[in-house]
């Protein structure tokens, strides 16, 4: 008997129900998942602050304008396709339906690497942030990896519960951290730093001057997560409309929020100070005598808003990371679920809980993988921020950028073969093609500037990880292509189901 003939039926492989929890999520829920994945407080206080110093570029706020436009163009085709393809596999399914099943499996493997890397990398910073808060505020001293294990345990439990419960947890965390940053923004507007309300950050000649490529690449990482709406399409009350609306809202909110907040972050310290190591130390934005731009928000905010705000901000910095971990955990679990349901991964990954509708095996597997990787870094005595966080999150960001680029062209391919009434060429061809071309440019810049992302300096010697990490990503994609080709040749039944999912057609499609 052939492997095709002996393959178990999908219904038996996934239990009585191979369907995720239906009709659980609306537009606000999806927006919470999307924005939470980008960790707004962490992005502003950590990522954007560091971008200023590493690149020496005062035009960070302006970079969110062209990036917002590019991602809005991407969202045009992405949202249009979401009305016709409801699949937890998202990028995987889109590429499979638009460019072919073999490229789809390649995209799936890239997605698994990228989102796992992003999620696991954030654990490093979460462990340090939670340890710092608990030690300074409550006197509880534990190593960074212990806080990672505690966080992984809580996320593991939430991951097997109903998705709408996860949405409520993310909503609370997101609202609180946005409030903290908004209060900081208002306080700086009322009481600017030494250079006043300087608008140099929005000068395009400044933005595209020093280290523009590195700056653009850093800013791209702030948007990671906006594309995740389609992952939850099978769990939406109205996938035909919900995914599109949530994606556009998220892109607009993220671009506006980060442009404004990164500008006011520089205003608080002074645009000339935040890019200068010596001036940062002189102004008191330092840790152990070393320049530390990540202290700007907390120090400048506490000076204007008081110690209580400072303590709250420190706590919410940690919870912001927790929210990102939870959001990315759910994304990874649903990719694995989609692949298991269709037989690309072992079918156990396609099992969902009869009561909660959560992808239990996929969720537990992601938790085990995260704990294992954190354990390896801990045993190696590696720095949780400079290695675990920096290496893996930047690998993940590069992977998501690659997926968005390929998906843009997949949208064009999908609608070329399936012209839809009421959708013009702008939606189905022009916008996604332009987005794909622009994203390809950003991807090339990202690869070219990857050493800056890994070393944190434009002047550092080339790190071996500059080659190793992208090789893992692109090697994973090639492995996926090989697996897809093998399935095509030897397991035709499985091959036919690739990218098709088990979802009901989107309402109104």
Helices and strands as residue ranges (DSSP letters): H 3-6, H 10-13, H 27-37, H 40-42, I 43-48, H 49-55, H 60-82, H 91-99, H 101-133, I 134-138, H 144-159, H 163-190, G 200-202, H 204-207, H 212-223, G 226-235, H 239-269, H 277-282, E 286-287, E 290-291, G 293-295, H 296-305, H 307-341, G 347-350, H 360-379, I 384-389, H 390-417, H 425-425, I 426-430, H 431-448, H 450-455, H 465-490, H 492-497
